[in-house]
Amino acid sequence: MSQPITLLALNEIIRDTLEMHLEPQYWVIAEIAQLTHASQGHGYMDLVEKSGNKIAAKVRANCWAFTFRSVAGKFSQVTGQQLNSGMKVLALVSVTYHELYGLSLNIKDIDPNYTLGERARKKQEVLDQLNREGLLQLNKTLNLPIVPQRIAIISSSTAAGYGDFVNQIENNRFGYKVHHELYQATLQGNEAVPTLIRAFEKIQSDHEIFQFDAVLLIRGGGAQLDLDCFDEFDLAATIARCSIPVITGIGHERDETVADLVAHTRMKTPTAAAEFILSGFQEFEANLIQSLKQLERKANVAIQQENQQLHSLKSRLEVSAKTLLHQHKQSLLFKENRLLSHSRHKISMERIKLDAISKSIRASSHNNLQKASVRLLQLEKEIKNLNPASFFERGYTRTEVDGVPIHKAKLEEGKEIETYTLDKKITSTINNIKNHGG
C-alpha cells in the first residue's frame, strides 16, 4: 500500500499534472446547456455534448467579463442573436483545475456559426454600405489594451450616465486609477450627429498629446426616437475610421444601434462600460497572480532539483577534499622533516662561519682601535697647536682696526688700533705708516 496523502495534496498533483501535460488552449465543439449572466459581467455556462437525448459529457465553463463582453458582442453582431442556452458553439478554451472548485474551462473566444438575421431596412442599408466600404469591422481590428488607463469620453457633463460612469471608475473598490478626459457633445436631436463627429475629430487631434487607449461613447438611455442618431451612417463611419478603439455604453435595452455594431466593443450602459474597463484590470491582475504562482511553482521545482544536485556535489566535494587534504598533509610532513634536517645542518655551518667571522672582527677591531688611538693623540696635538691661545702663550699678539684684522683693514694716521695679548687689550693711535720688507 502506498503512503497516504491528503486530499489537498492529491488535488495539487492533479492541477500540476494538467498544467504540465495539456496544451494551453483547445477549440471545443459543445452545446450551451445553461448560461448565467453574473452581475459583475461574467458569463457562467454548463457545456454539454449529447448522444441522442442523453448527455455524454458535461463540464463547467466561465467567461470573464472583459472577454465575455467582447465575445458576446461579436457573436451578436454576426448572428443577430444574443448568446443563449441551447446554442451549439465552437469555443476556444483553456483547461483549469482549482484545488477547491475542481475542473472548469476558461472561455477565451467563441466563433459564431449563424448567419445574419433580419434587420430593420434602414439599419440594414447603413450596415450594407459600411460593409461595402470596408468599415463595419475596421475599428474592431484595433488593439484594445486589457488595461485601458487613458480614456477619452464623449458625453454630456449633465448626462446621468456620465455621472454614473465617473463615480464608478473613480470610486472602484480595487483602487484602480483611470485617467479620463470629457469631450462635450449633444446626445439626441438634430445637432447630435455633428457634435458627436466634432468630438471624435477633437479626440483625434489630441491623441498625440494624451495617447488615449480607448474612446468611450456613453449616455444614460432614453426613448427609441432619442437614439436614432446612433444609427446614422456619418457617425458610424466616423467611429469606424477612428484610430482608437471605441467602446459604446449608450444605455438601451433594444437591439444594438449601428454605432454599437461598428464600435470595437458594445456595452449596454455606462455602468456596464465602467465594469468592463475595471474587469480588464481585474483579469490582468488575476493573470499576473496566476503567472506568479506558476513561476513560483516552477522556481520551487528548479530550486529543489538544484538543491539535490548541490547536495550530491557537496558530498563528492567533501570526500575529494578529505582525500586531497590527507595527501597534502603527508607531503607537508615529509617536506617538514627534510626542511628541519636541512635547517639544522645549515645552522651548524653558519655558526662555524659566525665564530670565524667573530674572531676576525675582534682582531681587526683591536688593531683599528690601536691605530685610532695613535691618530687621536696626533690630532689632539695639532688642534692644540691651532688654538689661538697657544699663539699668545708664545708671545704673539693680534691687532685689529674697527674689528677688522690689521692686514685686511684700511690704515690711516690718527686711527685707533686694538692689540690683544694673552691677557691684555692695548689701545693705540697710528702716528706714522711706512712700508718695509718685500
C-alpha positions as CSV (number, residue, x, y, z in Angstrom):
1,M,0.0,0.0,0.0
2,S,1.4,3.4,-1.0
3,Q,1.9,6.2,1.6
4,P,-1.5,8.0,2.1
5,I,-1.7,11.7,1.2
6,T,-4.2,14.5,1.9
7,L,-7.0,15.4,-0.4
8,L,-5.4,18.8,-1.0
9,A,-2.1,17.2,-1.9
10,L,-3.9,15.0,-4.4
11,N,-5.7,17.9,-5.9
12,E,-2.4,19.8,-6.2
13,I,-0.9,16.8,-8.0
14,I,-3.9,16.8,-10.4
15,R,-3.6,20.5,-11.0
16,D,0.2,20.3,-11.7
17,T,-0.2,17.3,-13.9
18,L,-2.9,19.0,-16.0
19,E,-0.8,22.2,-16.3
20,M,2.2,20.2,-17.4
21,H,0.6,17.9,-20.0
22,L,-2.3,19.9,-21.5
23,E,-2.0,22.3,-24.4
24,P,-2.5,26.0,-23.4
25,Q,-5.8,26.2,-25.5
26,Y,-8.2,23.9,-27.4
27,W,-11.0,24.6,-29.8
28,V,-14.0,22.6,-28.5
29,I,-17.5,22.0,-30.0
30,A,-20.2,21.9,-27.4
31,E,-23.8,22.9,-26.6
32,I,-24.6,25.6,-24.0
33,A,-26.9,23.8,-21.6
34,Q,-27.2,26.7,-19.3
35,L,-25.9,30.3,-19.4
36,T,-25.9,32.6,-16.4
37,H,-25.1,36.3,-16.6
38,A,-23.3,37.5,-13.4
39,S,-23.9,41.0,-12.1
40,Q,-20.2,41.7,-12.5
41,G,-20.4,40.9,-16.2
42,H,-19.0,37.4,-16.2
43,G,-20.7,34.6,-18.1
44,Y,-21.1,31.2,-16.4
45,M,-22.0,28.2,-18.6
46,D,-22.6,24.4,-18.4
47,L,-21.2,22.9,-21.7
48,V,-22.5,19.5,-22.7
49,E,-22.2,17.0,-25.6
50,K,-25.2,14.9,-26.3
51,S,-25.6,11.4,-27.8
52,G,-29.2,11.3,-28.8
53,N,-31.2,12.6,-25.9
54,K,-28.5,11.6,-23.4
55,I,-25.7,13.8,-22.1
56,A,-22.4,12.1,-23.0
57,A,-20.1,14.8,-21.5
58,K,-20.5,17.8,-19.2
59,V,-18.2,20.5,-17.8
60,R,-18.5,23.9,-16.2
61,A,-17.1,26.9,-18.1
62,N,-16.7,30.6,-17.3
63,C,-16.0,33.6,-19.5
64,W,-14.6,36.6,-17.6
65,A,-16.3,39.9,-18.1
66,F,-13.6,41.5,-20.3
67,T,-13.6,38.5,-22.6
68,F,-17.4,37.8,-22.3
69,R,-18.4,41.3,-23.4
70,S,-16.2,41.1,-26.4
71,V,-17.2,37.5,-27.4
72,A,-20.9,38.1,-26.8
73,G,-20.9,41.3,-28.7
74,K,-19.1,39.8,-31.6
75,F,-21.5,36.8,-31.6
76,S,-24.5,39.1,-31.5
77,Q,-23.1,41.3,-34.3
78,V,-22.5,38.4,-36.6
79,T,-25.6,36.3,-35.9
80,G,-28.2,38.9,-34.9
81,Q,-28.9,36.9,-31.8
82,Q,-27.8,37.0,-28.2
83,L,-25.6,34.2,-27.0
84,N,-28.0,31.9,-25.1
85,S,-28.7,28.4,-23.8
86,G,-29.4,25.7,-26.3
87,M,-26.9,27.0,-28.8
88,K,-24.1,24.9,-30.2
89,V,-20.8,26.8,-30.3
90,L,-17.2,26.4,-31.2
91,A,-15.3,27.8,-28.3
92,L,-11.6,28.4,-27.7
93,V,-10.9,27.2,-24.1
94,S,-8.1,26.6,-21.6
95,V,-8.5,23.9,-19.0
96,T,-8.1,25.0,-15.4
97,Y,-8.2,22.9,-12.2
98,H,-8.7,24.5,-8.7
99,E,-8.0,22.6,-5.5
100,L,-11.4,23.7,-4.1
101,Y,-13.6,24.2,-7.1
102,G,-12.4,21.4,-9.3
103,L,-12.2,21.2,-13.1
104,S,-13.5,24.0,-15.3
105,L,-13.0,25.6,-18.7
106,N,-12.0,29.3,-19.3
107,I,-13.6,30.5,-22.5
108,K,-11.3,32.8,-24.5
109,D,-13.3,33.2,-27.7
110,I,-16.4,31.9,-29.5
111,D,-16.6,31.5,-33.3
112,P,-20.1,32.5,-34.5
113,N,-21.8,29.9,-36.7
114,Y,-25.1,31.5,-37.6
115,T,-26.0,33.8,-40.4
116,L,-27.2,37.3,-40.1
117,G,-30.8,37.7,-39.1
118,E,-33.2,40.2,-40.4
119,R,-32.6,43.8,-39.6
120,A,-34.6,46.9,-40.0
121,R,-34.4,48.1,-43.6
122,K,-32.8,51.5,-42.8
123,K,-30.3,50.0,-40.4
124,Q,-29.5,47.2,-42.8
125,E,-28.9,49.7,-45.7
126,V,-26.4,51.5,-43.4
127,L,-24.8,48.3,-42.4
128,D,-24.5,47.2,-46.1
129,Q,-22.9,50.4,-47.1
130,L,-20.5,50.2,-44.2
131,N,-19.7,46.7,-45.2
132,R,-19.1,47.6,-48.9
133,E,-16.7,50.3,-47.9
134,G,-14.8,48.0,-45.5
135,L,-15.8,50.0,-42.4
136,L,-18.0,47.6,-40.5
137,Q,-15.1,45.7,-38.8
138,L,-12.5,48.3,-39.2
139,N,-12.5,49.6,-35.6
140,K,-12.5,46.1,-34.2
141,T,-9.1,45.4,-35.8
142,L,-7.5,47.9,-33.4
143,N,-5.9,46.6,-30.3
144,L,-7.8,47.4,-27.1
145,P,-5.4,47.2,-24.2
146,I,-6.6,44.8,-21.5
147,V,-5.9,47.6,-19.0
148,P,-7.1,50.9,-20.7
149,Q,-5.8,53.7,-18.4
150,R,-6.3,56.8,-20.6
151,I,-9.8,57.2,-21.9
152,A,-11.5,59.9,-23.9
153,I,-15.2,60.2,-23.0
154,I,-17.8,61.6,-25.5
155,S,-20.9,62.5,-23.5
156,S,-22.6,65.4,-21.8
157,S,-21.4,66.6,-18.5
158,T,-25.1,66.7,-17.3
159,A,-25.9,63.2,-18.5
160,A,-26.8,60.8,-15.7
161,G,-24.9,58.1,-17.4
162,Y,-21.7,60.2,-17.5
163,G,-22.0,60.8,-13.7
164,D,-22.6,57.1,-13.0
165,F,-19.6,56.1,-15.1
166,V,-17.2,58.7,-13.4
167,N,-18.5,57.7,-10.0
168,Q,-17.9,54.0,-10.6
169,I,-14.5,54.5,-12.1
170,E,-13.2,56.9,-9.5
171,N,-14.6,55.0,-6.5
172,N,-13.9,51.5,-7.5
173,R,-13.2,49.2,-4.6
174,F,-10.0,47.9,-6.1
175,G,-8.3,51.4,-6.1
176,Y,-7.6,51.2,-9.9
177,K,-6.7,54.6,-11.4
178,V,-8.1,55.6,-14.8
179,H,-7.4,58.9,-16.4
180,H,-10.4,60.2,-18.3
181,E,-11.0,63.4,-20.4
182,L,-14.5,64.6,-21.3
183,Y,-15.4,65.8,-24.8
184,Q,-18.7,67.5,-24.7
185,A,-21.4,66.6,-27.3
186,T,-25.2,66.7,-27.8
187,L,-26.6,63.2,-27.4
188,Q,-30.0,63.5,-29.1
189,G,-31.8,65.6,-31.7
190,N,-30.7,67.1,-35.0
191,E,-27.5,68.5,-33.5
192,A,-26.3,65.2,-32.1
193,V,-24.5,63.8,-35.1
194,P,-22.5,66.9,-36.0
195,T,-21.4,67.5,-32.4
196,L,-20.5,63.8,-31.9
197,I,-18.4,63.9,-35.1
198,R,-16.7,67.1,-33.9
199,A,-15.9,65.4,-30.6
200,F,-14.3,62.5,-32.4
201,E,-12.2,64.9,-34.6
202,K,-11.0,66.8,-31.5
203,I,-10.0,63.5,-29.8
204,Q,-8.0,62.5,-32.9
205,S,-6.2,65.8,-32.8
206,D,-5.5,65.4,-29.1
207,H,-4.4,61.8,-29.3
208,E,-0.8,62.7,-30.0
209,I,-0.7,64.5,-26.7
210,F,-2.8,62.2,-24.4
211,Q,-2.1,58.9,-26.1
212,F,-5.7,57.5,-25.4
213,D,-6.2,53.8,-25.0
214,A,-9.9,54.0,-25.9
215,V,-12.8,56.3,-26.7
216,L,-15.9,55.8,-24.7
217,L,-19.3,56.9,-26.2
218,I,-21.9,57.0,-23.4
219,R,-25.3,58.4,-22.4
220,G,-28.0,57.4,-19.9
221,G,-30.5,55.7,-22.1
222,G,-33.7,57.2,-23.4
223,A,-36.6,56.6,-25.8
224,Q,-36.0,54.9,-29.1
225,L,-36.5,58.1,-31.1
226,D,-33.9,59.8,-29.0
227,L,-31.4,57.1,-30.0
228,D,-31.9,57.3,-33.8
229,C,-28.8,59.5,-34.2
230,F,-26.6,56.5,-33.3
231,D,-27.9,54.7,-36.5
232,E,-26.7,57.4,-38.9
233,F,-24.1,56.4,-41.5
234,D,-21.8,59.5,-41.0
235,L,-21.5,58.9,-37.3
236,A,-20.9,55.1,-37.8
237,A,-18.2,55.9,-40.5
238,T,-16.5,58.3,-38.1
239,I,-16.5,55.7,-35.4
240,A,-15.2,53.0,-37.8
241,R,-12.3,55.3,-39.0
242,C,-11.3,56.3,-35.5
243,S,-7.7,55.3,-34.9
244,I,-8.5,54.5,-31.3
245,P,-10.7,51.6,-30.1
246,V,-14.3,52.8,-29.5
247,I,-16.5,51.4,-26.6
248,T,-20.2,52.3,-26.6
249,G,-22.4,52.4,-23.5
250,I,-25.4,54.2,-24.8
251,G,-27.8,52.7,-22.2
252,H,-30.6,51.0,-24.1
253,E,-32.2,47.5,-23.9
254,R,-33.3,47.2,-27.5
255,D,-31.2,45.7,-30.3
256,E,-27.8,47.3,-30.9
257,T,-27.6,50.6,-32.8
258,V,-25.3,50.8,-35.8
259,A,-22.9,52.8,-33.6
260,D,-22.8,49.7,-31.3
261,L,-22.2,47.4,-34.2
262,V,-19.4,49.4,-35.8
263,A,-17.6,50.1,-32.5
264,H,-14.8,48.0,-31.2
265,T,-16.8,46.9,-28.1
266,R,-20.5,47.4,-27.2
267,M,-21.8,47.7,-23.6
268,K,-25.4,48.2,-22.6
269,T,-25.0,51.0,-20.1
270,P,-22.3,53.5,-18.9
271,T,-22.1,51.5,-15.6
272,A,-21.5,48.3,-17.6
273,A,-18.8,50.1,-19.5
274,A,-17.1,51.0,-16.3
275,E,-17.4,47.4,-15.1
276,F,-16.0,46.3,-18.4
277,I,-12.9,48.5,-18.1
278,L,-12.4,47.6,-14.4
279,S,-12.8,43.9,-15.3
280,G,-9.8,44.3,-17.7
281,F,-7.8,45.5,-14.7
282,Q,-9.1,42.5,-12.7
283,E,-8.3,40.0,-15.4
284,F,-4.9,41.4,-15.9
285,E,-4.2,41.2,-12.1
286,A,-5.6,37.7,-11.9
287,N,-3.5,36.6,-14.9
288,L,-0.5,38.2,-13.3
289,I,-1.1,36.4,-10.0
290,Q,-1.6,33.1,-11.8
291,S,1.6,33.7,-13.7
292,L,3.4,34.5,-10.5
293,K,2.1,31.3,-8.9
294,Q,3.2,29.2,-11.9
295,L,6.6,30.9,-11.8
296,E,6.8,30.2,-8.1
297,R,5.9,26.6,-8.6
298,K,8.5,26.2,-11.4
299,A,11.1,28.0,-9.3
300,N,10.5,25.8,-6.4
301,V,10.9,22.7,-8.6
302,A,14.0,24.1,-10.0
303,I,15.4,25.0,-6.6
304,Q,14.6,21.5,-5.3
305,Q,16.4,19.9,-8.2
306,E,19.4,22.3,-7.8
307,N,19.4,21.6,-4.0
308,Q,19.6,17.8,-4.7
309,Q,22.4,18.3,-7.2
310,L,24.1,20.7,-4.8
311,H,23.8,18.1,-2.0
312,S,25.3,15.4,-4.3
313,L,28.2,17.7,-5.4
314,K,28.7,18.7,-1.7
315,S,29.1,15.1,-0.7
316,R,31.5,14.4,-3.6
317,L,33.4,17.5,-2.8
318,E,33.8,16.6,0.9
319,V,35.2,13.1,0.0
320,S,37.5,14.6,-2.6
321,A,38.6,17.4,-0.2
322,K,39.3,14.9,2.6
323,T,41.4,12.7,0.3
324,L,43.3,15.7,-1.1
325,L,43.9,17.1,2.4
326,H,45.3,13.8,3.6
327,Q,47.7,13.6,0.6
328,H,48.9,17.2,1.2
329,K,49.3,16.6,4.9
330,Q,51.6,13.6,4.3
331,S,53.5,15.6,1.7
332,L,53.8,18.5,4.1
333,L,55.1,16.2,6.9
334,F,57.8,14.8,4.6
335,K,58.8,18.3,3.5
336,E,58.8,19.5,7.1
337,N,61.2,16.7,8.1
338,R,63.5,17.5,5.2
339,L,63.4,21.2,6.0
340,L,64.2,20.6,9.7
341,S,67.2,18.4,8.8
342,H,68.5,20.9,6.2
343,S,67.9,23.8,8.6
344,R,69.9,22.1,11.4
345,H,72.8,21.5,9.0
346,K,72.6,25.0,7.7
347,I,72.5,26.5,11.2
348,S,75.5,24.4,12.3
349,M,77.5,25.6,9.2
350,E,76.5,29.2,9.8
351,R,77.6,29.0,13.4
352,I,81.1,27.9,12.4
353,K,81.2,30.7,9.9
354,L,80.0,33.2,12.6
355,D,82.7,32.0,15.0
356,A,85.4,32.6,12.4
357,I,84.0,36.0,11.5
358,S,83.7,36.9,15.2
359,K,87.4,36.1,15.8
360,S,88.4,38.0,12.7
361,I,86.2,41.0,13.8
362,R,87.7,41.0,17.3
363,A,91.3,41.0,15.9
364,S,90.6,43.6,13.3
365,S,88.8,45.8,15.9
366,H,91.8,45.7,18.3
367,N,94.2,46.8,15.5
368,N,91.8,49.5,14.4
369,L,91.4,50.8,18.0
370,Q,95.2,51.0,18.4
371,K,95.6,52.9,15.2
372,A,92.7,55.2,16.1
373,S,94.2,55.9,19.5
374,V,97.5,57.0,17.9
375,R,95.7,59.1,15.3
376,L,93.6,60.8,18.1
377,L,96.8,61.8,20.0
378,Q,98.3,63.2,16.9
379,L,95.1,65.2,16.1
380,E,94.9,66.4,19.7
381,K,98.4,67.9,19.3
382,E,97.5,69.5,16.0
383,I,94.3,71.0,17.5
384,K,96.2,72.3,20.5
385,N,98.8,74.0,18.2
386,L,95.9,75.6,16.2
387,N,94.3,77.1,19.3
388,P,94.8,80.9,19.3
389,A,95.7,80.8,23.0
390,S,98.8,78.8,22.1
391,F,100.0,81.7,19.9
392,F,99.5,84.2,22.6
393,E,101.5,81.9,25.0
394,R,104.4,82.0,22.6
395,G,104.5,85.8,22.7
396,Y,102.4,86.7,19.6
397,T,99.7,89.4,19.5
398,R,96.6,90.2,17.3
399,T,95.9,93.7,16.2
400,E,92.5,95.0,14.7
401,V,91.2,98.2,13.3
402,D,87.4,98.7,13.9
403,G,87.2,94.9,14.5
404,V,89.0,94.0,11.2
405,P,92.3,92.3,11.3
406,I,95.1,94.9,10.6
407,H,96.4,93.2,7.5
408,K,92.9,93.5,5.9
409,A,91.9,96.9,7.2
410,K,92.5,100.3,5.5
411,L,95.1,102.1,7.7
412,E,95.2,105.8,8.2
413,E,97.2,108.1,10.5
414,G,95.2,109.1,13.6
415,K,93.0,106.0,13.7
416,E,92.9,103.8,16.8
417,I,94.1,100.2,16.8
418,E,93.5,97.5,19.4
419,T,96.1,95.0,20.2
420,Y,95.4,91.7,22.1
421,T,97.9,89.7,24.1
422,L,97.4,86.6,26.2
423,D,95.7,88.5,29.0
424,K,95.6,92.2,27.9
425,K,93.9,94.5,25.4
426,I,96.0,97.6,24.3
427,T,94.6,100.6,22.5
428,S,97.0,102.7,20.3
429,T,96.9,105.6,17.9
430,I,98.6,105.4,14.4
431,N,101.1,108.1,14.2
432,N,103.1,107.0,11.2
433,I,102.8,104.4,8.5
434,K,105.8,103.0,6.5
435,N,106.2,100.1,4.1
436,H,109.0,97.6,4.7
437,G,110.2,94.3,3.5
438,G,109.4,92.5,0.3
